[in-house]
Amino acid sequence: MEHGVKLEVVKLLTAKRGFALLPSGRAIERSFGRVSRFRRLARAYERSPETLAGLHYVVFVILMLKNVAEVCA
């Protein structure tokens, strides 16, 4: 584990027929897809990486608050 990232190789079944669900990070892919809709994060406008990281935190907080609001409603 370098830089706190764990790489996991997902292999397909050899005799795959039809639909087979693979264990992967689909929720993470969905989250980063939602983040890309925020205009400020769509391009590399920021000069410092700290500002960009802070904006990512803000966006993820907004997304989590939306999820909480949907659950509570």
C-alpha positions in Angstrom: 0.0 0.0 0.0 1.8 3.0 -1.3 0.3 6.4 -0.5 -2.6 4.7 1.3 -4.0 3.2 -2.0 -4.9 -0.4 -2.2 -5.0 -1.9 -5.7 -7.4 -4.8 -6.1 -7.5 -6.8 -9.4 -10.9 -8.1 -10.3 -10.9 -11.1 -12.6 -13.8 -12.1 -14.8 -15.2 -15.5 -14.5 -13.9 -17.9 -17.1 -17.3 -19.3 -18.0 -19.3 -16.1 -17.8 -22.8 -16.2 -19.1 -25.1 -13.2 -19.0 -24.8 -10.6 -16.3 -22.3 -11.1 -13.6 -21.8 -8.5 -10.8 -18.2 -7.7 -10.2 -17.0 -6.5 -6.8 -15.6 -3.0 -7.5 -15.8 0.6 -6.4 -18.9 1.6 -8.3 -20.1 4.0 -5.5 -16.7 5.8 -5.7 -17.0 6.0 -9.5 -20.5 7.5 -9.1 -19.3 10.0 -6.6 -16.5 11.3 -8.8 -19.0 11.5 -11.7 -21.2 13.7 -9.6 -18.2 15.8 -8.6 -17.3 16.4 -12.3 -20.7 18.2 -12.7 -19.4 21.1 -10.5 -18.1 23.6 -13.0 -15.2 24.8 -10.9 -13.8 21.3 -10.7 -14.3 20.5 -14.3 -11.1 22.3 -15.4 -7.8 22.9 -13.6 -8.5 26.5 -12.7 -6.8 26.5 -9.3 -3.1 27.2 -8.9 -2.5 25.6 -5.5 -3.3 21.9 -4.8 -4.6 22.9 -1.3 -7.3 25.0 -2.8 -8.4 22.2 -5.1 -8.4 19.7 -2.3 -10.5 22.1 -0.2 -13.0 22.5 -3.0 -13.3 18.7 -3.3 -14.2 18.6 0.4 -16.8 21.3 -0.1 -18.4 19.4 -3.0 -18.5 16.1 -1.2 -20.1 17.8 1.8 -22.7 19.2 -0.5 -23.4 15.8 -2.0 -23.6 14.1 1.4 -26.0 16.8 2.7 -28.2 16.2 -0.3 -28.2 12.5 0.4 -29.1 13.1 4.1 -31.9 15.5 3.0 -33.4 12.8 0.7 -33.3 10.2 3.4 -34.9 12.4 6.0 -37.6 13.7 3.7 
